[in-house]
Amino acid sequence: AMMNESASRMNTIRGLFTIKGAEEVGRKPIPIEEVEPAAEIVKRFSTGAMSFGSISREAHTTLAVAMNRIGGKSNTGEGGEESDRYQPLPDGSTNPERSAIKQIASGRFGVTTEYLVNADVLQIKMAQGAKPGEGGQLSGHKVDATVAKTRHSTPGVDLISPPPHHDIYSIEDLEQLIYDLKNVNPEADISVKLVSQVGVGTVSVGVAKARADHITISGFDGGTGAAPLTSVKHAGSPWEIGLAETQQELVHNGLRSRIALQVDGGLKTGRDVVIGALLGADEFGFATAALIAVGCVMMRKCHLNTCSVGVATQDPELRKRFTGTPEHVINYFFFVAEEVREILASLGATKLDDIIGASELLDSDRMIEHWKARGLDFSNIFRKVEAPKEATYWTERQNHPIDDILDRRLIEKAKLALETKVPVAFEAGIRNVDRSAGAMLSGALAKRWGHKGLKDDTIRVTLKGTAGQSFGAFLARGITFDLVGDGNDYVGKGLSGGRIIVRPPENARIVPHQSIIVGNTVLYGAISGECYFNGVAGERFAVRNSGAIAVVEGVGDHGCEYMTGGVVVVLGGTGRNFAAGMSGGVAYVLDEEGDFTQRCDMDMVELQPVPEEDDMLEKLHHHGG
């Protein structure tokens, strides 16, 4: 009750609403025993996307264990997850510390094929409610050896995610990433996290048509600990506005029933949950409140690594002070669910589904006599689009076009290798409609053999033709794709140990070092593996590479941007802004005299001559021919 009163006192938009009584809308209150049990309601709850790195392993695992016990979901955030937390237990059962929702953010930290196949939901984080338009930020003194290993980066170096995803510049690009992820893990739902803002309803319609299974609308109240103060004070919008707009647009376009709609950003009470449901949400995310349940005292210094209760710190001494338990979180969520049940009973509703999108049950609070409140008009937020009841909440599944694709045939031909490690080699044709080639094959391999995969070249596929978008995406170790032809954008996105060769046909009359052979944003977020491109690549080559080796005849602008590991050898020109923000790994460039120069970290602004004792090029020469 105190929190609900504070909602009106703190002037949240929902604090200015009242929920009508059952009689006002021609319903009768019912006994609370007739309402669905709290154990059903808590399954709709998730903990917010707080990354390992921003919070301690203790806090992160406590939230995961709690949510797994009650059938809700915890979210990894964008920092990856240590693999011992998602490896199935020896008896084959799910690991209790595994986060069900795995996030894919613009930095692609820790996004390996193995990470993607060990999830129930894969969430593409387009933005954060607390800091729309900015990427995630983790200060260097929180990046210890373990965090750096999990994120495939350099200890002690700040990790700032790019503001955009470099493979999403249009709604079609987002559709491609949804398709990539659905291929890697066909069992997972694909979620897209959007920010509450004017126009988010229109964006949501595009996201639903791009076949997302789930949309999160994130409000500005959350994310207070790690977001810059300017953002907390001046950016973002309340979730009530964005959620209402999204619900209305999806219903209006006949798309609502195939999307699970979640809301988050400062939810704390059962009343907040009910108002979220009335405005259209099926599911609810709690971040700050869940952290408070495990001991957070909101000192607002999460970025300093000095959290005195062991929640938002990597300091081993401070982490010993962490006292939270899964029971604290479970207890909190059951209290919230019981309050939801009381309100449902007072509305004459037996289950939450009955009131989702029922905005006619909301009214603006007549009690508030304040000169600012008098000018507020909530009619657009309360507006209800007329539609059959089953079209106003989540009732059906999206249809993903992944049944009859090239990878199904590749998996069939590679069956022996996948099951028994016996090497196989075969040929296949490929056309530009064959998108995400290798992603489903890699998912199957990673599910069976993990990130370590199989020995190099266990599955060797020679492909002939023009590959569609995302050729070799998330390719796992043990698979070699030798493409005789050319590739589109996003070749080797998220490469996880596989080997990709792209070369023109023998009889082609093109001059490789003067001809484009693969498109833009090649090797985005690559973790490990090798690529050899006998031709020139487009823009943003190897952006956010964290460990792959690549040899290419030339690259466009922004090559090797934000690179934190790996080796890139450019045997030609590089375009503008080469190696911007690079904080690890090495890039070699052949200069006009035919000598190699190198660029290896953020301190080395100019290209340097390669030192005498550098044997890397010798190895690559020997290996790549």
LUMTIGU-289984 format. One record per residue: residue in one letter; x, y, z of N, C-alpha, C in turn. Coordinates in pm, whole numbers, plus 50000, padded with zeros to 5 digits. Example, Ala and Ser with C-alpha at 12.3 -4.5 7.8 and 13.67 -1.06 7.14 Angstrom:
A513194943150780512304955050780513204967050780 S512854977550708513674989450714512905000350787 
END
This chain:
A500844988050000500005000050000500875012450000 M501965012050079502805023950086503395027149949 M503835016449877504415018649744503365024049648 N502115018949659501075023849569500765038549596 E500765042249726500545056449757501685064749700 S502905059249711504045067049662503955068749510 A503275059249441503135060549296502365073249262 S501335076449343500605088849314501395100849364 R502105098749477502845109949531504055113349442 M504655102749386505855104749304505495109049162 N504205110349135503765115449005504175106748887 T504055093648904504115085248784502785087148714 I502745084148587501475085648514500415076348574 R500815063948608499825054648663499345058848801 G500145067548868499695072948997498495082148981 L498255086848858497115095648832495905087748780 F496025074248777494905065848731494165060148852 T492905056848833492215048148928491695036248850 I491615024748918491015012848856489555012848899 K488655012348803487225012948835486805000848919 G485755002648998485184991249072484384982448977 A484164969849018483444960348930482054965448896 E481374971448995479984975948972479914986648863 E480934995248859480925006148760480875001048617 V481394988948596481434983648460480524971548444 G479564970548534478564959848521479094946048554 R480134945348639480624932248682480344930548831 K480564918548882480414916149026481744911449081 P482134916649199483344911049262483154896149289 I484244888649293484154874149320485054870749439 P484814859449505485714855449615487114852849561 I488124856149641489504854949593489874840449559 E489174830749621489474816549593489204812949447 E488354820749380488014817549239489054823049140 V489984831149191491004837149103492154827149085 E492804827448967493924818248941494984819649050 P495664808749085496624809249195497834818249164 A498484822849271499684831249256500754823849178 A500834810649194501854802749124501724803748972 E500504806348922500314808448778500744822648738 I500404832348823500684846448790502194849048784 V502954843048878504404845848882505134840648758 K504504831648682505144826748558505244837748453 R504474848448472504504859748377505604869748412 F506304867448523507294877248570508694873648519 S509464883948486510874882148451511694892048532 T512964888448555513844898648613514504905948496 G514884918448521515354927248414516714923248360 A517054929348246518304926248178519464933548245 M520064927148345521224933148414522394923848390 S523434929148329524494920248279525424915648390 F526004903648367527104899048451528284908148417 G528824914748516529804925348492529274937848558 S528014941348525527414952648595527024948048736 I526464935748747526204930348881527074918048903 S527214914249028528134903349064527544889849025 R528414880049019527944866348987526914861949092 E527154865449218526234861449325524834866849300 A524754879849268523444886049245522794879949120 H523594878349016523074873348887522504859148902 T523264850348971522814836448984521634835349081 T521604843849184520484843349279519164846349207 L519194856449120517984859849043517594848148951 A518594842148886518314831048793517694819148867 V518284815348980517774803949056516334806449101 A516084818749149514734822249196513714821049082 M514034826848966513064826848855512854812648801 N513924804648796513764790848748512874782748842 R512954785648971512124778149067510644781149051 I510314793749018508884797349014508314796948872 G509164793148775508654792248638508624805548564 G509264815848624509434828648553510714827948472 K511254839748437512484839548356513444850348404 S514714847048409515724857448435516404860748303 N516994872548296517564877748171519064880148191 T519874874948100521334876348116521804890848108 G521014899548041521574912548005522574910547893 E523394920947864524224919947743525644915347769 G525914909747886527294906247918527654891747901 G526794884047829527074869847817526774862547947 E527134849747952526904841848072528004831348080 E528574829548199529624819448214529054805748178 S529814798148097529224785948041528884775448146 D529564775648262529214765548363527794767448416 R527204779448392525854782048442524774776448351 Y525094774448222524034769248136524284755048085 Q525454749148122525664735148084524624726648155 P523934717648083522974708848152523694700648260 L522964696848363523544688848471523844674748420 P524694667148492525064653648445523864644848411 D522734646548484521554638148455520734643448337 G521244654348274520544659648157519524670548187 S519284673148318518274683348353518864697448339 T517974707348338518404721248318519164726248441 N520234733648417521024739448526520204750048599 P520094749248733519264758948806519774773348796 E521074775248758521624788848751521514794848610 R520894787748517520824792248377519764803048361 S520134814048294519144824348263518374820148138 A517054820348148516214815648037516264825247920 I516384838447950516424848547843517884852547820 K518364850447698519724854547665519634866847574 Q520374877147612520284889547535521354890447427 I520964896247315521904899147206521864914347188 A522914921047234522924935647228523924940147122 S524084953247107524904958246997526384954947014 G526854952847137528264949147157528524934547129 R527454926547126527554911947103528524905247200 F528624910447323529564904747419529144890647457 G530074881247441529824867547486528774860047407 V528374865247290527344858347212527994847647126 T528064835547180528594824147106527424815347064 T527684806046974526624796846932526124788847051 E527054784747137526684776747254525764784747347 Y526064797647365525234806647448523814807247390 L523714808147257522404809647193521554797047200 V522194785247196521364773047196520914769447337 N521494775547439521094772647577520164783447632 A519064785847563518134796447602516714792747564 D515744798647636514324797047599513854809047519 V514474820547546514134832847474515444839647434 L515524844347309516684852147264516194866347242 Q516734875747319516224889447314517204898847245 I516714905147137517504915347068517234928647138 K518274934147202518064946747273518304958347178 M517214964447130517364975947041517784988347118 A517314989647243517655001347323517214998847466 Q517595007947556517215006847697516335018647735 G515315015947815514395026547854515065038047926 A516085034748008516735045148089517715053448008 K518205047847897519125055747814518925052647667 P517775056647612517515053947470518585060547383 G518995053447279519995059147187521425057447231 E521625051547351523005049047397523205034047411 G524425029447392524715015347415524995012947563 G525115000247601525474996847738526875001947771 Q527115004347900528415009847942528895002648067 L530094997148059530684990548175532074996148196 S532295002248312533585008748335534694998448356 G535895002148312537024992948309537344986348441 H537144993648555537534987248682536564976248725 K535464974348650534594962848678534904951048585 V535764953648484536084942948388537274935048440 D537004925848531538104917548582538334905948484 A539244896848520539614886148426538414877548387 T537544874648485536394865948457535394872748366 V535104885448395534154893048312534734894148170 A536034897248160536664898748029536624885547952 K536824874448022536804861347955535384858447903 T534384861447986533004858847947532594867547828 R533134879847826532784889147717533784888947602 H534814880447612535854879447508536474893247482 S536914899647591537514913047577538754913947666 T539274926047682540524928147754540244932947896 P540824926647999540574931148137540974945748155 G540204952948237540544966648272540154977148169 V539634972948053539284982647948537764984947948 D537344997647945535925001047939535244993447824 L534024988947850533254982447743532024990847714 I532034997347600530915005947563530315000247434 S529064995847443528414990247324528125001447226 P528204998547095527835008846998526365012747017 P525995025346988524575028947000523675020646906 P524055018446777523195009746695523774995646686 H522934986046647523434973046603523954975246462 H525174970846434525714973546300525114964546193 D524294954846234523594947046130522104950546127 I521724961646191520314965846184520244980646147 Y520014983146020519804996945976518414998845915 S517584988345921516234989245867515424978145931 I514094978545913513254968045970513554954545902 E513994955045774514354942545706515594936245768 D516534944845810517734939645878517374933146011 L516424939246083515974933346209515324919746181 E514544919146074513914906446036514994895946009 Q516104900245947517204890945919517824885646048 L518044894446146518634889846272517684880346346 I516384883546342515384874446402515494860746336 Y515624860846203515734848446126517024840846161 D518134848246172519414841946211519264834646344 L518694841646442518604836046578517644824146582 K516544825246507515574814246503516184801946438 N517104804046343517804792746281518754786046379 V519514794046452520474788246547519744780246654 N518654785646706517914778946813516424778946781 P515974769246700514564769246657513564767846772 E514034762646887513114760847000512854773947075 A513744783747061513624796047141512634805847079 D511994813747166511204825147118512164836747095 I511884844946994512744856446966512024869047015 S512714876347101512144888347162512884900747111 V512174911847102512804924547066512464934747174 K513514940647231513294950547338513304964547277 L512194971547294512044985047241511844994847356 V512045007647325511885017947427510545024947410 S509925028247522508685035947518508965049647460 Q508355052547345508545065747282507405067947185 V507235080147143506195083047044506565075846915 G505635068146862505905060646739506295046246763 V506415042246890506845028446917505795018346869 G504525022646863503475013746814503705009846670 T504085019546588504365016846446505565007546432 V506595010046513507785001346511507384987146550 S506524985846651506094972646698505364964846589 V504574971846509503884965246398504914959346302 G505974967046273507044962046188507744950046250 V507964950746381508644939746452507774927146449 A506464928946465505554917446460505544911246320 K505564919946218505594914746080506944908346049 A507994912546119509324906346102509414893046177 R508294888946235508134875946301508834874546435 A508894885446511509314883746652508194876446725 D508554868846829507534861946910507134870247031 H507954880047064507824886847194508364900947179 I507684910647240508184924547239508194929647383 T509284935947421509344942747551509294957747528 I508404964347600508364979047597508974983847728 S510074991047716510854994847835510675009647866 G510315012547990510085026448031511315032748093 F511255045848113512455053248155512755052248303 D511845046548382512065046348527513145036648570 G513425026748488514385016548529515825021048506 G516755011648521518135013948483518855025148556 T518365028548676518895040448741520345038948786 G520775026648817522105025248877523245027848782 A523135022848660524295023148571524155033248457 A522975039148442522805048748333523405062048372 P523985069448276524525082748308523415091848361 L523785100748452522805109248518522015117748418 T522705122548314521995130848214520855123048151 S521095110048125520055101748064518905099348161 V519275095948285518245093148386517325105248400 K517915117248399517105129248422516365134048298 H516945132148181516415139248065515985130547947 A516165117347954515835109147837514795098547873 G514115093647772513155082747793511745087647822 S510805078447814509385081547837508785071047928 P507655074347994506995064548081506465052748000 W506485040848061506025028947986504535029547956 E503775036648039502315037048016501985042047876 I502735052347829502465058247698502845048447586 G504045042947594504525033947489503725020947485 L503375015647601502625003047606501235004947546 A500555015747585499205018147533499235019547381 E500235026947330500325028947185500605015847113 T501495007747170501844994847109500624985647105 Q499914984647218498714976247223497704980447116 Q497444993647109496434998447015496834995646870 E498104998146837498554996046699498544981246659 L498984972546752499014958246720497604952746703 V496674956946791495284952346778494684957646647 H494924970446621494394976946501494854969746373 N496084964546375496634957846257496434942646259 G495674937846357495374923546363496574914846395 L497584920546466498824913146493499004909546640 R498124914646726498384913646871498414899246921 S497564890646866497424877146923498674868546903 R499534872446807500714863946785501964869346853 I501814879646936502964885547005502734885347156 A503744880547230503704882247375504254896147405 L503504904047478503904917947503504294919447650 Q505534923847671506024925547808506284940247835 V506124944347959506444958147995507424958048112 D508364967548113509214968948231509634983548245 G510184986648361510675000248386510045005848513 G510545001448629510055007048754508805000448808 L508474988248764507324981148824507694976748964 K506774978549057507084974549195505944967049263 T504694970049228503564964849306502584957149218 G501644950449287500574943549215499704953149136 R499514964949192498714975149120499404979048988 D500744980548993501484983548870501254972648765 V501274959948812501084948548721499694949148657 V498674951748740497304952148687497144963548586 I497714975148617497604986348522498344982848392 G499504976248405500214971548287499334962248203 A498644952948270497764943548199496604950948133 L496004960348204494864967748148495284975748024 L496554980148022497034987647905497574978247796 G497594964947824497914955647717499034945747739 A499684945547855500854936647873500434922547914 D501104912447855500934898447897501934894948007 E503104901348002504204897648093504824910348152 F505614908348260506064919848338507514917848382 G508324928248365509744927348401510044936048523 F510804930548616511204937748739512714937248751 A513354948648763514804948548779515204954448913 T514984967548930515364974049057514714967049176 A513404964149164512684958049277513284944549313 A513664936549211514244923449239515614924849306 L516384935149264517694937349327517514941649472 I516504950049497516264954449635515924942249721 A515174932649662514824920449736516074912549775 V517164913549697518384906249734519404915049805 G518994927049846519874934949931520334948349880 C520004952149755520414965149702519854976349790 V520704986249821520244997549903520265010549824 M520305009449692520195020949601521125032549635 M522405029349646523375040049672523725047449543 R523255042249429523445048849299524925050449263 K525745040649300527155041749261527605028749194 C526665022549123526945009649059528165010148968 H528395021648906529485022748808530855023548874 L530895025249007532195027249074532845014449124 N532115003049116532634990249165532774989949317 T532064998849387532234999549533530934996149607 C530054988649543528764985349605528984978149738 S528494984249846528824979149980528024966750017 V527034962949935526254950949968526494939649866 G527564941249785527994930249699527104927549578 V526224936949545525314934749432525954939349301 A526344952249296526844957949169528354959849174 T529054949049206530514950149215531154936949175 Q532404937749129533184925649101534294923949206 D534374932949303535414932449407535164920249497 P536124910949503535894898449579535554901049726 E536174911249786535894914049928534474919149947 L534054928149858532694933649870531654923049836 R531994914049744531034903549706530734894249823 K531694893349918531444884850036530294890350121 R529984903250101528924909450182527524906750127 F527464900150012526154897449951525374887550038 T524164891250076523394882750168522074877950106 G521844881449980520554877949917520424862949894 T519174858249892518904844049862517754843449761 P517644832249688516514830849595515174832349666 E515114827749793513844828549868513354842949883 H514314852449898513924866649911513184871249786 V513694867149669513104871349542511744864649524 I511704851549553510454843849537509364849749626 N509764852749749508834858449847508234871449793 Y509114880049743508664893049690507654891049576 F508004882149480507114880349365505764874349405 F505774865649506504474860049550503614870549618 F504244879749692503474890949750502834899449639 V503624902349533503094910149420501914902649357 A502094889449337501044881449274499774881049359 E499944880449492498754880249580497994893349569 E498724904549558498034917349541497294917649407 V497904912049304497244911149174495934903249189 R495984892049264494774883749283493664891549352 E494054899549453493034907449525492334917149429 I493134923849345492534933649252491674926349148 L492144914849100491354907149003490014903149063 A490034898649190488784894749257487834906649266 S488384918449297487534930449309486954934549173 L487624930349064487124933448930486244922248874 G486074911548951485264900448902485944892348794 A487284892248793488034884848690488704872648751 T488604861248685489184849048742490654847348705 K491074853748596492484852548558492954865248488 L494284866848483494864879048427494474880748279 D494394869748205494014870648063492704878148042 D491804877248142490484883548127490564898748119 I491634904648174491674919348178492754925348088 I493504916848015494574922447931493964931147821 G494374943547817493874952847716492524959047749 A492004956247869490674961647906490824975847962 S491264985047876491574998547924490325006147969 E489135000947934487915007747981487755006948133 L488554998248198488494997248344489335008048413 L490035016248334490875026748393490175040248382 D490455048648481489915062148480490985071348537 S490895084348505491865093248568491355097048706 D492275098948796491935101348937491325115148953 R490065115348996489375128149014489855135349140 M490525128049229490905133749360491995144349345 I492785143249238493985151549234493645165749190 E493745174949282493505188949248494855195849241 H495385196549125496695202749110496675209448974 W497225221348964497125228848838497775221648721 K498835213348751499445205848641498545194048600 A497995187248700497185175348670495915178948595 R495385190948620494115194848557494225195448405 G495415198048356495565199248210495835186148139 L495875175048214496245162248152495035155248091 D495235149847973494155142747903494665128747871 F494055118747936494515104947918493695097247815 S492815104247741491885096947654492625088547549 N493785093147502494525085047403495145072547465 I495525073647591496095061847658494995051547687 F493805056347724492695047247756491945042347632 R492235048247515491465044947394491545029947366 K490395024047336490365009647311489995007047167 V490824998947099490524995146961489574983346967 E488414984546903487434973646908487954961446832 A487904950046897488364937646835487814926046917 P487734913846859487314902346939488284900447057 K487764895547171488584894247292489894886747266 E489814875547189491044867647169492074874647082 A491694886047022492664893446940493354904547019 T493104905147150493694916147229494794911447324 Y495094898447323496234893647402496854881847331 W497934876247387498744866147318498064852547321 T497684847247203497004834347200497584824547098 E498404829247004498894820046899500374822146871 R500954813046793502394813446765502674819946631 Q503834826346622504294831646493504654820046401 N504554822446273504944812446176506334815846120 H507344807846155508724810646109509054801945989 P509534808045880509784800245757511114792845760 I511254783245852512554776245865512424761245842 D511274756845786511074742345771511834736645652 D511794743845540512394738445418513544747445374 I514684745945441515814754845411517074746645383 L518064753045326519314746345290519924738845409 D519904745045527520554738745643519974725145679 R518674723345656518064710245686518774699445602 R519094702945478519784693245391521244691445434 L521864702545478523264701545524523344692845651 I522384694545741522374686645866522234671745833 E521364668845737521144654945695522454648945643 K523174656645558524424651545499525554650745601 A525464658945708526544659345808526214650945931 K525144643145922524634635646038525724627046105 L526494620046023527544611246075528524619046161 A528964630746111529924639046185529304644446313 L528044648946305527384654746423527224644346533 E526984631846493526704621646593527954614246640 T528914612146548530044603446585531414609946565 K531474622546523532724629946499533514625046378 V532954615846299533654610946179533604621946073 P534784625846016534764636945919533944633845794 V533264644245744532514642845618532854654745529 A532754652845397532964663945303531964662245189 F531334673045149530354672145040530174685844975 E529504685744861529244698244788527764701744795 A527454714744777526054719144772525984732044691 G524854734144627524634746844558524024756844655 I524224769644630523634779944718523164791644632 R522014797544670521474809144597521244820544696 N520964832444644520854843744736519604843344823 V518674833944796517524832344887517864823145004 D519034816644997519474808145109520174816845212 R519374822045306519924831145407520364823345531 S521274829245609521734823345736522264809145717 A522874806445603523394792945578524434789345684 G524284777845743525234773245845524784775945987 A523794784646005523384788246142522704776446212 M521754770046144521044758846206521974746846225 L522844744546127523844733746137524744736146259 S525154748746278526024752146392525314750646525 G524034754546526523234752846649523154738246689 A522934729646590522854715146617524194710046670 L525294715146613526624710846656526914715646798 A526594728546825526894734246957526054727847067 K524824724047033523964717547132524574704347177 R525224697747079525804684547107527214685547165 W528044694347107529464694347142529964707347208 G529074716947232529464729147304530314738647220 H530874748747289531664759047219532964753147163 K533474742747230534724736647183534514730247046 G533284725647021532954720246890533714707546856 L533974705846728534704694146679536044698546623 K536874688846583538174692546523537914700346394 D538834709546362538704717346238538474708046119 D537624712546027537374705245902536624692145919 T535994689746033535224677246049534064677045948 I533414688745932532354689745831532824699845728 R533184695045610533714704245508532714705045392 V532184717045372531164718745268531704728345161 T531704723745036532064732644925530754737544864 L530534750644869529284756344818529574764044691 K528654763344595528864770544469527664779544442 G527944792444417526864801644386526994814544465 T525884821744477525844834244553525074831944682 A525724834344794525064832044924524164843744960 G523064840945028522184851445079522794858045202 Q522014867045267522514874045386522964864045493 S523894868645578524334860945696524894847145663 F525664846245556526304833445523527294829845633 G527214817545684528144813145789527934820145923 A526714825145948526454831846077526604821846191 F527304825746297527494817646418528134804046386 L528924803346277529494790546235530364784546346 A530084772046381530744765746497532044758946457 R532904756946556534194750546530533984736146483 G534684732646374534514719346317533884720046179 I533284731746147532654733346016533514742445929 T533764738345806534444746945708533494749245591 F533234761645560532434765245442533384771145337 D533504764545224534344769445115533384773845004 L533164786944995532194792144898532894796544770 V532584789944661533124794044531532044802744468 G532234815844477531194825144433531344838044509 D530244842944569530354855144649529294855344758 G529494864244856528574865044970527954878844981 N526814879445049526124892145072526624898745201 D525764906645265526124912745393526174902345505 Y526864905945612526854898345740527484884445731 V528404882145637529094869245632529824867145764 G529694855245822530444852045944530034859946066 K528834865546067528314872446187528394862946307 G528964867446418529004859046539529804846246524 L530754846146430531544834046403532074827846533 S531804814746554532174808346681533114796646660 G534214798946586535214788546571535234781846435 G534224784546351534184778546218535194784946124 R535284779446002536224784745903535464787945776 I535654800045723534944804245602535954808445496 I535784803045377536614807145262535644812045155 V535884823845101535064828444988536024832344877 R535844826344758536774828844648536024828444516 P536504835844418535824835444289536074822144219 P535184818144126535434805644051536744806643972 E537374795243947538664794743876538614802043742 N537474800243671537394805843536536894820343532 A536694826343653536184840143655537244849743601 R536784860043532537744869243472537964881543560 I537404881343682537554893143769538954893343831 V539374905343869540654906943940540314907544089 P540634896944168540144896244306540434908644390 H541664914144383541984925144474541314938244432 Q540574938044321539844950044280538334947644282 S537904935944330536484932444320535894929144457 I534694934144480533994931044606533544916444602 I533834909244709533404895144711532424892344826 V532464900544931531474899445040531004913545073 G529824914545134529184927545157529634934645284 N528714941845345529014950045464528904942045593 T529524947645698529384942345834529684927345839 V530804923745779531264909845780531984907145913 L531774895445970532414891546098531974900246216 Y530804905946213530314913946327530174904946450 G530844908746556530724901246682531334887446677 A532314885146586532954871946577533714868846705 I533654856546749534294852446875535604845146848 S535564835646755536784828446718536544821846582 G537614816246524537494810246392538354817446291 E538244813546163539104819146060538294822245934 C538694832945865538064836545737539124840445636 Y538944835845514539854839545405539014844445289 F539134857145255538324862845148539234866845032 N539114859944921539934863244804539204873944723 G539174885944781538464897144721538304907844827 V537594918544793537454930144881536124929444956 A536134933945083534894934245163534364948445172 G533104949845209532454962945219532814970245348 E531894978345397532144986545516531994978345644 R532564983945751532464978245886532914963745892 F534014960745826534574947245828535114944345968 A534734932846026535224928446157534894938046271 V533784945446258533374954146369533044945146489 R533574948746605533434941246730533994926946723 N535004924946638535664911846638536314909646774 S536074897946834536714895446963537614883346962 G538004878446844538944867346848539124859746718 A538424863546613538574856246486539794861346409 I540304852846321541414856346232540834858046092 A541194868946024540654871145890541714876645797 V541714871845675542584877245570541674881845457 V541884894245409540994900045308541824909045216 E541374910745094542164918444994541974933645007 G541034937945090540784952345106539454954145177 V539264965545248538004967945319537554982345298 G536254984645318535694998145308535915005945437 D535075016145461535225024645580534935016745710 H535445022045819535175017145956535605002645979 G536624997845909537094984145932537644982646073 C537464970846132538034967446265537554976646377 E536414982946361535904992146463535594984346591 Y535884990146707535554984046839536124970046856 M537194966646787537724953046795538384950746932 T538144939046993538754936247125539644923847122 G539804917647005540654905846998540704900746856 G541574890746833541674884946699542714891746613 V542824887246490543824892446396543144894946262 V543354906846206542834909746072544024913845984 V544144907545870545214910945775544544916445650 V544814929145619544234935445501545334936745395 L545164929745283546184929745179545924940845077 G545314951845122544984962645030544534974845108 G543664983145048543234995645111542244993545224 T542075004245306541215002745425540075012845437 G539985023045358538895032645379539135041245502 R538155049545535538305058845648538045052045782 N538535058445889538145054746026538545040446061 F539665036046007540085022146030540475020246177 A540035009246238540415005346374539985015246481 A538915022646458538445032246560537975024646685 G538395029546801537945023546927538455009546951 M539505005746880540044992146894540784990947027 S540494980347105541144979347236541794965847258 G542004958347150542674945347164542764938947028 G543544928047020543744921846890544744929746807 V545024925146684545984931846597545414932746456 A545634944146391545274945546250546534948546171 Y546754940946065547904943445977547394948945844 V548084958945792547674964845664548894965345572 L548684961345447549774961945349549814976145292 D550944983145307550994996945257551374997145108 E551445009445053551665010444908553005004744863 E553985004544957555304998944921555304983644928 G554204978044974554164963444987554684958445119 D554874967745220555304963345353554094963145446 F554174954545548553074954145645553254964345755 T552164971145791552144979445912551084973446003 Q551124977146130550124971346219549524981746311 R548344978346360547624986746456547114977246561 C547504979046688547044968646780546224973046898 D546254985146943545374988047055545015002747056 M544235006647157543685020247156544765030947172 D545945027247224546995037447243547765040047113 M547735030347022548535031546901547695037946792 V547775050946781546885057946689547335056046544 E548645057346520549145055946383549545041446357 L549515037546230550005024246195551515023646215 Q551995012746273553415011046302554015000446210 P555325001246183555944990046108555864977346192 V555764965946127555694953246199557074949946257 P557164946946387558464943746446559044930846389 E560394929846395561104918446336560594905146391 E560344904846526560044891746587558574887546571 D557804894746491556374891446473556244879646376 D555834868146430555744856346343554304853246301 M553374862046341551964859646311551724858446159 L552324867846084552114867845940552674855245876 E553804850745931554434838645880553454826845895 K552834826046016551874815246044550694816045947 L550174828145930549004829845843549354826345699 H550544830345657550984827745521551024812545498 H551584805745597551724791245589550334784745585 H549414790245669548094784145689547134787345574 G547124799945534546124804145435546604802645292 G547874800045273548394797945137548504811145061 
END
